[in-house]
Amino acid sequence: MNGLRWMTVEQIRKQQRMRRERVLEAMLSGELPYEQRGRIRYARVCDVEAWEQSRLTGPVGLSTFEVSPELRDFAGGKSRCLADLAQHELDGIVIVQSIR
């Protein structure tokens, strides 16, 4: 044995306490590297640990989107950050930051 440990989708799902579909989604998107032998997908333990770490400490930032032309004056054009939008109030509706 070369020291590498492999985990099946079911083992990952149980360890990470998540749905099977989420594990498969991560594998198919390339977020979690895997190998497939026959019908069974395997991921290395070190890759699962790195994936878990990236999920837990992933970058939290503001989502970006195009500002409607009617609201561009309030946003100060495209150059102002979304945080500044939280300062403005339009007809009783406050625009707040969107953090993913």
C-alpha positions in Angstrom: 0.0 0.0 0.0 1.4 3.4 -1.0 -0.2 5.3 1.9 -3.0 7.0 -0.1 -6.4 6.6 1.4 -9.5 6.8 -0.7 -13.1 7.5 0.2 -16.3 6.7 -1.6 -19.1 9.2 -2.2 -21.0 7.5 0.7 -18.1 7.8 3.1 -17.6 11.5 2.2 -21.3 12.2 2.6 -21.4 10.7 6.0 -18.2 12.4 7.2 -19.2 15.8 5.9 -22.8 15.4 6.9 -24.2 16.4 3.6 -26.4 15.1 0.8 -25.0 12.7 -1.8 -26.0 15.1 -4.5 -23.8 17.9 -3.1 -20.8 15.6 -3.0 -21.4 14.5 -6.6 -22.0 18.1 -7.7 -18.6 19.1 -6.2 -16.9 16.1 -7.9 -18.4 16.8 -11.3 -17.7 20.6 -11.2 -14.0 19.9 -10.4 -14.3 21.4 -6.9 -13.4 17.9 -5.4 -11.0 15.8 -7.5 -11.9 12.2 -7.9 -11.2 9.0 -9.8 -13.9 6.6 -11.0 -13.3 2.9 -11.1 -16.3 1.2 -12.7 -19.4 2.8 -11.2 -17.8 3.9 -8.0 -16.2 7.4 -7.5 -13.3 7.8 -5.1 -11.6 10.9 -3.7 -8.4 11.0 -1.8 -8.6 11.8 1.9 -6.2 14.7 1.5 -8.5 16.2 -1.3 -11.6 15.8 0.9 -9.8 17.6 3.7 -8.7 20.4 1.4 -12.2 20.7 0.0 -13.7 20.9 3.5 -11.2 23.6 4.5 -12.0 25.6 1.4 -15.7 25.4 2.1 -15.3 26.4 5.7 -12.8 29.3 5.2 -13.8 30.2 1.6 -13.7 33.9 0.6 -16.7 35.8 1.7 -17.3 38.8 -0.5 -19.8 41.0 -2.1 -21.7 39.7 -5.0 -21.5 41.8 -8.1 -24.2 42.7 -10.6 -25.0 45.3 -13.2 -26.7 48.4 -11.7 -30.0 49.3 -13.4 -29.7 52.6 -15.4 -32.4 54.2 -13.3 -30.4 53.6 -10.1 -26.9 54.4 -11.6 -27.1 58.0 -10.2 -27.4 56.5 -6.7 -24.6 54.1 -7.2 -22.3 56.8 -8.6 -21.7 54.9 -11.8 -19.9 51.5 -12.0 -16.9 52.7 -10.0 -18.5 52.8 -6.5 -18.6 49.6 -4.5 -21.8 47.9 -3.4 -21.1 48.8 0.2 -21.8 52.4 -0.6 -25.2 51.4 -2.0 -26.2 50.3 1.5 -26.2 54.0 2.5 -29.0 54.9 0.2 -32.7 54.7 0.7 -35.2 54.7 -2.1 -38.9 55.2 -1.3 -38.6 53.4 2.0 -36.6 50.5 0.5 -33.1 50.2 1.7 -30.6 48.6 -0.6 -28.4 46.3 1.5 -25.2 44.4 0.8 -25.5 41.0 -0.6 -22.9 38.7 0.9 -22.7 35.1 -0.3 
